[in-house]
Amino acid sequence: MKKTIMLLSLVATSVAGCATVTQGTKDVLVIETKPEDAQVQLSSGQSCVSTPCAIEIPRKDAVKVQITKKGCKAREVNVLSKMSTSGGAALAGNVLVGGFIGLGVDAATGASKELTPNPVVVTLDC
């Protein structure tokens, strides 16, 4: 019985990736503009009607952020998905614990990544 519990514990710890557990697979992208009250449209289809705003998106997804405001020149910002500093620590944790399955989970879900730049801060030309 003890061996079964130990084996199940070992399997459970290797199935979930460290970054998936500590950071999650989504992040909140914050968009701020000067002047405020601009409209935001993401290439993923999400939007917000007035800045400042925050939109939750998967960490693994790079997106284009289009910002518009009547009377101002429209702006577009590319938000990239890059390996995060804490994601690197979780990656090392996976390797040390022997969680190669966890390593795969973190890579597939993007949990070891972060959105850059975040926050997106834009000064509009009005």
Secondary structure, DSSP 4 states (H G I P E B T S, - for coil): -HHHHHHHHHHHHHHS-HHHHHT-SEEEEEEEEESS--EEEETTS-EESSSSEEEEEETT--EEEEEE-TTS--EEEEEEEEE-HHHHHHHHHHHHHT-HHHHHHHHHHTTTEEEESSSEEEE---
